[in-house]
Amino acid sequence: MGAQLGHQALRTLIDLAPILVVLGLFSWRFLAADQGLLRRAAQGAVILAVGVTLFRFGLEGTLVPLAGEVARGLTDRLVDGMSAPRILAVVGFAVALGGAAALIEPTMAATADRVSDMTGGAIRPMVLRLAVAAGFGFGLGVAGLRLIYGVPLGLVLAPMVVAVGLMAMVAPRQLVPLALDSGAIATSVVTVPMIAAYGVAVAETLPGRSALADGFGLIVLAMIGSAFAVLATAIIDAHLRRQVGPASDNKGDT
């Protein structure tokens, strides 16, 4: 356990080193007079390194292998014979896994809080997180179906991109950039390894699949699913607001 923890600490230091060097140099050059800020930044860097190390240690020791083994077990049953309940189990696990992973993703939670502050509470953090999680799960479910039936990625990706493009044309303009970025924001330390574990496990278990060619490509579908869900939520919300507006005006006239 100690060796594994040390390995994760080393990985974390290597991963954080470039951004810490860049921020450190610029802070030393332009913020040297603000000693209080520099001290807080140094303390924050230490806390960040420790937190990320422990987080990755726990994630890779429990959730990631567990996700892969569950996916493998469900797919083993599918190999024994294709049936609707077994297909539904594999796809349903993908939907639930993607949604839950996106919902607890730290970067998504932090971004949702920031967006709420910027909009004065008009966009509630949990609503945004739930929309992203639902879309993420939907996209991963589509990816699971693609894996099962061996559909080329391009045939699935193209219509989803077209659908998102059409929705972006009718959604409230100020929310389109957020919707398009939401999938990328939700793909980080939790979602990426868990989705990769699911995809590789399913691809390795199904005959005729390649872990490299078929086990990856799931994340892009999940990201597009997130954009789709946020755009749909924005369109529905705008429609409801337009309906409530005239109703309130009519009530006031009476």
C-alpha positions in Angstrom: 0.0 0.0 0.0 2.8 2.4 0.9 4.6 1.7 -2.4 1.4 2.4 -4.4 0.7 5.6 -2.5 4.3 6.7 -3.2 3.9 5.9 -6.8 0.7 8.0 -7.0 2.4 10.9 -5.2 5.3 10.8 -7.8 2.8 10.7 -10.7 0.9 13.7 -9.2 4.1 15.8 -8.7 5.1 15.0 -12.3 1.6 15.9 -13.6 1.4 19.2 -11.6 5.0 20.3 -12.2 4.4 22.1 -15.5 1.5 24.2 -14.4 3.1 24.9 -11.0 6.4 26.1 -12.7 4.5 28.4 -15.1 2.3 29.9 -12.4 5.3 30.1 -10.0 7.5 32.0 -12.5 4.8 34.5 -13.5 3.8 35.0 -9.9 7.4 35.7 -8.9 7.8 38.1 -11.8 4.5 40.1 -11.5 3.2 39.4 -8.0 6.3 39.5 -5.9 5.0 42.4 -3.8 1.9 40.5 -2.7 3.6 38.1 -0.2 0.2 37.1 1.3 -1.1 35.8 -2.0 2.1 33.9 -2.7 2.0 32.2 0.7 -1.6 31.2 0.1 -0.7 29.9 -3.4 2.1 27.8 -2.0 -0.1 26.4 0.7 -2.8 25.6 -1.8 -0.3 23.9 -4.1 0.7 21.5 -1.3 -2.9 20.8 -0.4 -3.8 20.2 -4.0 -0.9 17.8 -4.5 -1.9 15.8 -1.4 -5.6 15.8 -2.3 -5.0 14.7 -5.9 -2.7 11.9 -4.7 -5.2 10.5 -2.3 -8.0 10.9 -4.7 -6.2 9.0 -7.5 -5.1 6.4 -5.1 -8.6 5.7 -4.0 -10.1 5.9 -7.5 -7.6 3.6 -9.2 -7.7 1.2 -6.2 -11.5 0.8 -6.1 -13.9 2.5 -8.5 -12.0 2.0 -11.8 -11.3 -1.8 -11.4 -14.8 -2.3 -10.0 -16.3 -0.6 -13.0 -14.2 -2.8 -15.4 -15.1 -6.0 -13.6 -18.8 -5.3 -13.5 -18.8 -4.4 -17.2 -16.9 -7.6 -18.0 -19.3 -9.7 -16.0 -22.3 -8.3 -17.7 -20.7 -8.7 -21.1 -19.8 -12.3 -20.4 -23.5 -13.1 -20.1 -24.1 -11.3 -23.4 -21.5 -13.5 -25.1 -23.4 -16.6 -24.0 -26.4 -15.4 -25.9 -27.8 -12.1 -27.2 -31.1 -11.2 -25.5 -32.9 -8.0 -24.8 -32.5 -8.1 -21.0 -28.8 -8.8 -21.3 -28.3 -6.0 -23.8 -30.3 -3.7 -21.6 -28.1 -4.6 -18.6 -24.9 -3.7 -20.5 -26.3 -0.5 -21.9 -28.1 0.4 -18.6 -24.9 0.0 -16.7 -23.2 2.4 -19.1 -25.9 5.0 -18.7 -25.9 4.7 -14.9 -22.0 4.7 -14.8 -21.7 7.7 -17.0 -24.4 9.7 -15.2 -23.1 9.0 -11.8 -19.4 9.7 -12.7 -20.3 13.0 -14.3 -22.5 14.0 -11.3 -19.6 13.5 -8.8 -16.9 15.0 -11.1 -15.1 17.7 -9.1 -14.4 19.9 -12.1 -18.1 19.9 -13.0 -19.2 20.7 -9.5 -16.8 23.6 -9.3 -17.8 25.0 -12.7 -21.5 24.7 -11.9 -20.9 26.8 -8.7 -18.9 29.4 -10.7 -21.6 29.6 -13.4 -24.2 30.2 -10.7 -22.2 33.0 -9.2 -21.7 34.6 -12.6 -25.4 34.5 -13.5 -26.6 35.7 -10.1 -28.2 32.3 -9.4 -30.2 32.2 -12.6 -28.5 28.9 -13.5 -28.7 26.6 -10.4 -25.7 24.4 -9.9 -27.6 21.2 -9.4 -29.8 21.7 -12.4 -26.7 22.1 -14.6 -24.9 19.1 -13.1 -28.0 16.9 -13.5 -28.4 18.0 -17.1 -24.7 17.2 -17.9 -25.0 13.9 -16.0 -28.1 12.9 -17.9 -26.5 13.7 -21.2 -23.3 12.0 -20.3 -25.1 8.9 -19.4 -27.1 9.0 -22.6 -24.0 9.4 -24.7 -22.3 6.5 -23.0 -25.4 4.4 -23.4 -25.2 5.1 -27.2 -21.6 4.2 -27.1 -22.5 0.9 -25.3 -24.9 0.0 -28.1 -22.3 0.8 -30.7 -19.9 -1.6 -29.0 -22.4 -4.4 -28.8 -23.5 -4.2 -32.4 -20.1 -3.2 -33.9 -21.3 0.0 -35.5 -18.5 2.2 -36.9 -17.9 5.3 -34.7 -18.4 7.7 -37.6 -22.0 6.5 -38.3 -22.9 7.3 -34.7 -20.9 10.4 -34.3 -22.0 12.3 -37.4 -25.8 12.4 -36.6 -25.1 13.3 -33.0 -22.9 16.2 -34.1 -25.6 17.4 -36.6 -28.3 17.2 -33.9 -26.2 19.3 -31.5 -25.5 21.8 -34.3 -29.2 22.2 -35.1 -30.1 22.6 -31.4 -27.3 25.2 -31.0 -29.1 27.3 -33.7 -32.4 27.5 -31.7 -31.1 27.5 -28.1 -30.6 30.7 -26.1 -27.4 32.2 -27.5 -25.8 33.0 -24.1 -26.0 29.3 -23.1 -24.7 27.7 -26.3 -20.9 28.1 -25.3 -21.6 26.6 -21.9 -23.4 23.7 -23.4 -20.7 22.9 -25.8 -18.0 23.1 -23.1 -20.0 21.1 -20.6 -18.9 17.7 -21.9 -15.3 18.7 -21.8 -15.6 20.1 -18.3 -17.2 16.8 -17.1 -14.4 14.6 -18.6 -11.7 14.6 -16.0 -10.2 12.6 -13.2 -13.3 10.5 -12.4 -15.1 10.1 -15.7 -12.2 9.4 -18.0 -10.7 6.4 -16.2 -14.0 4.8 -15.4 -15.3 5.2 -19.0 -12.1 3.8 -20.4 -12.3 0.8 -18.0 -15.9 0.1 -19.1 -15.1 0.4 -22.8 -11.9 -1.7 -22.7 -13.6 -4.4 -20.6 -16.6 -4.7 -23.0 -14.4 -4.6 -26.1 -12.0 -7.3 -24.7 -14.9 -9.6 -23.8 -17.0 -9.3 -27.0 -15.6 -11.5 -29.8 -14.3 -9.7 -32.9 -13.7 -6.4 -31.0 -10.5 -4.6 -30.5 -9.7 -3.0 -27.1 -7.8 -0.2 -28.9 -10.1 0.4 -31.9 -13.5 -0.2 -30.1 -12.7 0.4 -26.4 -12.0 4.0 -27.0 -14.1 6.7 -28.7 -16.7 6.5 -25.9 -15.8 9.7 -24.3 -16.5 11.9 -27.3 -20.0 10.4 -27.5 -20.5 11.1 -23.8 -19.3 14.7 -24.3 -21.7 15.3 -27.2 -24.5 13.8 -25.2 -23.8 16.3 -22.4 -23.9 19.2 -24.9 -27.2 17.8 -26.3 -28.8 17.6 -22.8 -27.7 21.1 -21.7 -29.0 22.6 -25.0 -32.3 20.7 -24.6 -32.6 21.9 -21.1 -31.9 25.5 -22.2 -34.5 25.3 -25.0 -37.2 23.8 -22.7 -36.5 26.4 -20.0 -36.7 29.3 -22.6 -40.0 27.9 -23.9 -41.5 27.7 -20.4 -40.4 31.2 -19.6 -42.0 32.5 -22.8 -45.3 30.7 -21.8 -45.1 32.0 -18.2 -44.5 35.6 -19.4 -47.7 36.1 -21.4 -49.7 34.3 -18.7 -48.4 36.6 -16.0 -49.2 39.7 -18.2 -52.8 38.5 -18.8 -53.3 37.8 -15.1 -52.0 41.3 -14.3 -54.5 42.8 -16.8 -57.4 41.2 -15.1 
